[in-house]
Amino acid sequence: MKKALFLIDRQLYYKYLAPVIDELLGRGIAVVCLHDYGNSPNRHSGIKADQFPLLSSCPQFANGSPTLRSRVKLVQIEETMLEEDVDLVVSLHGPNHYEISPPIRARVVWVQIQHGHDCFREKAGVVEADIFACYAPVWPIHFMASASANTCYVGCPVMDAVDYSSARIGEKYALPKGREIITYFANDEPRLTWVPRFIDRMWYRFVFNDDAWGRSLDWLYLRLSRWLVTELGLVRELRTYADARNALLVIKSRAKRKLSLRMATLADFVLYDETYYPATSYELMKISSMVVCIASTAQLEAAYFETPAVSVYPSRLAKLFCKDLDKCFPLDLTSKTQALESFIDDLRLGRPRAPAVADFRVEEMFGSKDGLSASRIVDLAAKKFRKIQESSMHGINNGI
């Protein structure tokens, strides 16, 4: 293989694709990153506006720099494949997602990288690629009953090929040395699976926002904290717990949700998605002594770094008011969450309880932790490319 094309529809895609880009560059293979500039809803507004893939959002790589290009229309993907004469296309989706015509599709090896559970929403796409790079067997079995013939188990590339040393991470974010770190992953927007959207929005504004609505709930929090705990109230409790331990409280949020000054001032540090390669969220998981989140898969991801994590439900009606996490992962995460009121009690006693890391069966979920996932993907792609070449040569020889 001489050249590879990566399809970057959002900034977030680099979180999953960057380790493979770095591996290819390290092997002397040219890389072209094609950024989607045609996704107009994401350009200036909407919940994904912060993910618009500006060319300047491309991260730095250890082994070189890719060529950056942009597109507006889907047809420009095919044009780029031909102009750049690429041998390999790597994406988070299958070729039909991009409406690639069969003749152009046949010219390349197409690799689709697993990105959590989202890729299984397009089950047809999983079987379209030449290689579906999957974390571990438990995923296709859970979502598809069985794996397709093109499925290869490589581990989780997003977790490897990155220096996760605590010293480097602390220096990167200017965190004081020698202090315990407690990280709270600010709530994004819980979805209530059983109610109309307008009620969903009202619940979110009522319980999880710390704007004017949240300020109006302060008196309720003080009087009815056993039954109604706002997100701001949770952060206050974390602040008190951190102070008692002389620990740092770090709040990690997303760019699409800027924290109010009232919540931000409770933290020692507030970080957003500063980088995707390496991912800021994973760096914080690595150096934290405890991670706290609200009904989030961050609990499972923290287990990869052997960091205790507490995932809490927002109310006593938790199982009604939270999305079903078990639909997102082939693991019973719901049973590993804790009612928020119970967690607050534990914090006040100075004894927060987190499920054992072993309960998350990390290697069963993410595959080998040897740091070679990206390398395995490139090896598989190279092997598939050689087979295609040999098959073409065989056809030519038979024709002669």
N, C-alpha and C positions, 0 to 999 in steps of 0.2 A: 504494500500500500504506500502511496506517495502523498495523498492529500485527503483530509477529512472535513466534512461540513457539519456544523452544529447549529441547530435551529433554536434560537433564543426568542421565545414569545414574551417572556417577562424577565425582569431582573432575577427573580427567585430561581429561574431555571439554572443559573450558574451554581446554585447551592448543590444541585444534583449532578451537573455535567462537568463542572470545573476539574474534579479529580481525574476524569478521563482525558480532558484536554491537556492537562499537565503531563499525564503519562505519555500521550502521543507526541507532544513536543519533546519530551525527554528522549524519545526514540528517533528523533529526527524527522518525524512525519509532519508536514505542513497542516495547519488548521485554519479553517475559515469559520468565523462566527457570523451568522446572518440574523440580525435583529429585526423584529417585527415592528415597523413604524406605521403599519396600516391599521392597527388596533385602536381606532379612534376613541371608543368609549373609555379606554384606559389612559388617554393622553392627558386630559386635564381634570377629569372628574370621575366620580364613581368609586366603589370600594377598592378597586385595584389600581387607582391612579398612581399610587406610590410605586407600583411595579412596572411602570412604563420603561422598556429596555433601551434607554439612551445608550449610544455607543460609549459614552464616558463611564457607564456603569460597569464596564468589563473589568473584572478584578485583575490583579497582578498574579503572574504565574512564576513558579520557581524555575521552569525550564525553557522560558522563551515567551514570545508574544504571538498571538494569533492575528490573522488578517481580519479586520472588522468591516462588515458590509451591512446595509440596511435594505429592507424591502417594504413595499406598500401593498402589493397584491400577491396572492398565492402563486400565480403563474411565475413570479420572479424566483421562486424556489427552484423550479425546473431550469430556468434560464441560468441561475447561478451554478447549478449542478453541472450544466454543460460548459459554461464559460470557464469555470475553475477546474473542470475535468476531475471531479472528485471520485474516489474509489469507495468512500465510506460516508454514510450519513448517520449521525447520532442524534436522537431526539427523545423527548418524553412521551411521544405519540407514534402511532403507526403511520405508514405512508398514505393511507386513505384519508386520514385526518387532514392532510394537506392537499388532497386531490391530485396526487402524483400519478401521471399516466403510466400504464404498464411498460411501454418501451423504455421510458426514462428510468423507471423503477428497476428494471432488469439490469441496468448498467452498474448498480452499486450494491454494496452490502449495507443493509439497513439494521441498525441496532436501536432497540427501544430500552431505555433505562427505567427500572421500577422507581416510582416516587411515592412511597407509602402505599395507601390503599387507593389513591385517586386513579391510577392507571387501570384498575379493574372495573371502573365505570364504563370504559370503552373496551369491553371484552373482545370485540371483533378486532380492535387494533392490536391487542396483545398477540394474536396469532398471525398478523400480517407481516410483522418484521421478520428478517432472517434470524435474528437473535433477540430474544426477550431476556434481558439481564435481570434476574430475579434474586432477591435476598436469600431466600431459603424455601424448602418445599412446603412449609406450612401455609404460605400465602396463596398459591394457586389452588391448593386443596380446599382452603376455607372459602375462597371466592368463586372458584370455577369447578369445584368437585375433583378436577384432575388437571394436571399440567399439560399444556400444548407441546407438540414435538419440538418447537423452537425454543423452549424454555431452558435456560442455563442458570445454574445456581452459582453466584459469584461472591456473595456477601454484600455488604452495604458500602459502596464507594464513597458516599457522602461523609462517612465517619473516618475514612482513612486518608492517607497521603497528606496529612496536615500535622503540623507541630502543635500538639495540645499540651505542651509543657506549661505548668502553672506559672513559672517565672516569666515566660514570654507573654502569656496572656495578661498577667498583672501589669507588666510594663506597657503593653499595648494600650490598656485602658486607664493607666495611671492610678491603679489601685494600691493603697498602702500595703506594705509588706507585713507579714506576721499577724494579720487580722483575719478572723473567721468571716466568711462571706455567706449571707443568706440571700437567696435570689427569689423574688416574686415575679412570676410571669403574668403581667397584667391581662385581665380578661379581654378577649377580643369582642365577641358578641354571641352569647349563648342562644341557641335556637330551641324553641319549644316545639317538639314534634307533633303535638296533639292539638294545637290551637291556631286560629287564624293569624295571619301575619301582623295585623295591627295590634293584637294582644301581645304577641311576641315582642314587638317594639316597645310597648308600654312596660312590660316586665323588665326589659333591658334597661330602659331609662330609670325605672323605679328603684332597681336594686343595684345595678352595676355602674351607673354613671356618677361622676363626682362633680358635675356642673351645677347649675342652679337647682335642678331637681334634687341632686344629692345633698346640697346645703340645706334644703328644706326638710330633709329627713334626719338631720342631726339630732333634733330633740326626740324623734322616734327611736333612734339608735340608743340614746342614753337611757330611755325608759323601757324599751322593748327589745333589748339586744339579744335576749334568749330566742326570740322568734323572728326578728328581722335584722339581719346584719348586712349592711351595705359593703361594697368593695372598699370604700374609704374606711369603714370601721375595721375591716380585716387588716388593712395596711397599718392602721394605728396600733393594733395589737401586735403585729410583727415588729413595729418600731420599738414598742416597749420591751418585747422579748429580746430583740437585738441589743438594746441598750444594757439590759441586765447581763448580757454575755460579753459586752464590749465588742460586739460584732458589727460588721458593715451590712447595711441593708441596701441591696441593689434591686431596682425595678426595671425589668425588661419589657418594653412595649413594642408595638409595630408603628411604622411611620404613619399608617392610616389612622392611628389613634394617638394623638398628642395628649399627654397627661396634663391635667390642670395644674396650676401652681400649687393648689392646696394639697394635692396628692404628691406632686414631685418634691415638695419641701420635706416630706416625711422620710424620703430616701437619702442615703449618702451619695448614691450615684443613680442616674437614670440613663439607660441606654436603649437605643432603638436598633434597627437592623443596620449596624454600622458596616458590616461586611457580610457577604454570602460565601466567601471562600477565603478563610474558614468562616463558617456561620457563627455569628455573634452568640446566638442562643446556645450552641453546643460548647462554645468556649466557656460561657458562664456555668453551664452544667458541670463542666470538668473541674472548675476551681471552687465550686460552692460546697459548703458543708451540708446544706439543705436547700431543696428547691420546693417552692409552693406554687401551685397552679389551681385553676378552677375548672374541673371536669375537662382536662386536657390530656392529649397524648404525650405531652411533654414528660409526664410521669414515666412512661415507658422509655422514652429516649434518654432520660437521665440515668436510668438503670444501666444503659450501655456503658456509661462512664463510672458506674458503681457509686453513684451519688444518691443518697436517700431523698425521696421525693414524696410529697403529700399532695394528693389531688382531692379537692374538697367540693362537695355539692353546695349549692347556694341557699338551701332552706330545708326545713323538715319535710317538705314535699319534693325532696330531691329527685326521686326517680321519675317524677312527672315533669319536672322543670328542666331536665337536662337532656341533651341529645344522647342517643344511645351509642356510647363509645365502642361497644362490642361489635357494631357494624363496621367500624373503621379498622379494627385490628383482629387478627385471629387469636385473641387472648381475652379472657374475661377481665377487662379493666374496671368495669362498673363495681365489681365486688371489692376492688382495691381502693376505692375512694372512701372518703370520710365525710360525715355530715359537718357542715361548717361550724355549727354550735359546739359540737364535740371537740373539734380542732381548737376552737377558741379557748375552751376549758383547759385543754392540754397545754396550750401556750401559757396561760395564766399560772399553771402549776409548774411551768418550766420543763415539761416532759412531752414535747410533740412526738407523735408516733408515726413512723413511716413503714410501709410494707418492706419486708426483706427484699434486697436486690435479687436474690435467687428466685423469688416468686415470679419474676418476669421472664424467666427462661430466655435470656438474652441471645445466646448462640443459636437457639432454636428459632428465634425471631429474625435475627440479623445475619446469621451465618458466622463464618470464621472471623475472628478479630485480629487477623495477622497483618492487616494493613495492605493487603495485596489485591483487593477487590478490583480496582481500576486496571491493574496489570492483567488480571484474568480476563476482563472484558476485551482489552486490546488483543490479547493472545487469541481469544475465540474469533474476533473479527478478522484477524490475519489468517487464521486457519480457514475460515469460510471464504475469504477472498481467494486464497490459493486453490480451493476446490472449484470455485467458479471459473478461474483461469484455466485450470486443467480440463474442466468440462468443455470450455470453449475451444481449446486447442484440439481436444478429442473430436469435437464436431467438425472442425475444419479439416482435420486429417481424414476423417471418414468421407467428407465431401470430395476430397482429392482422390 
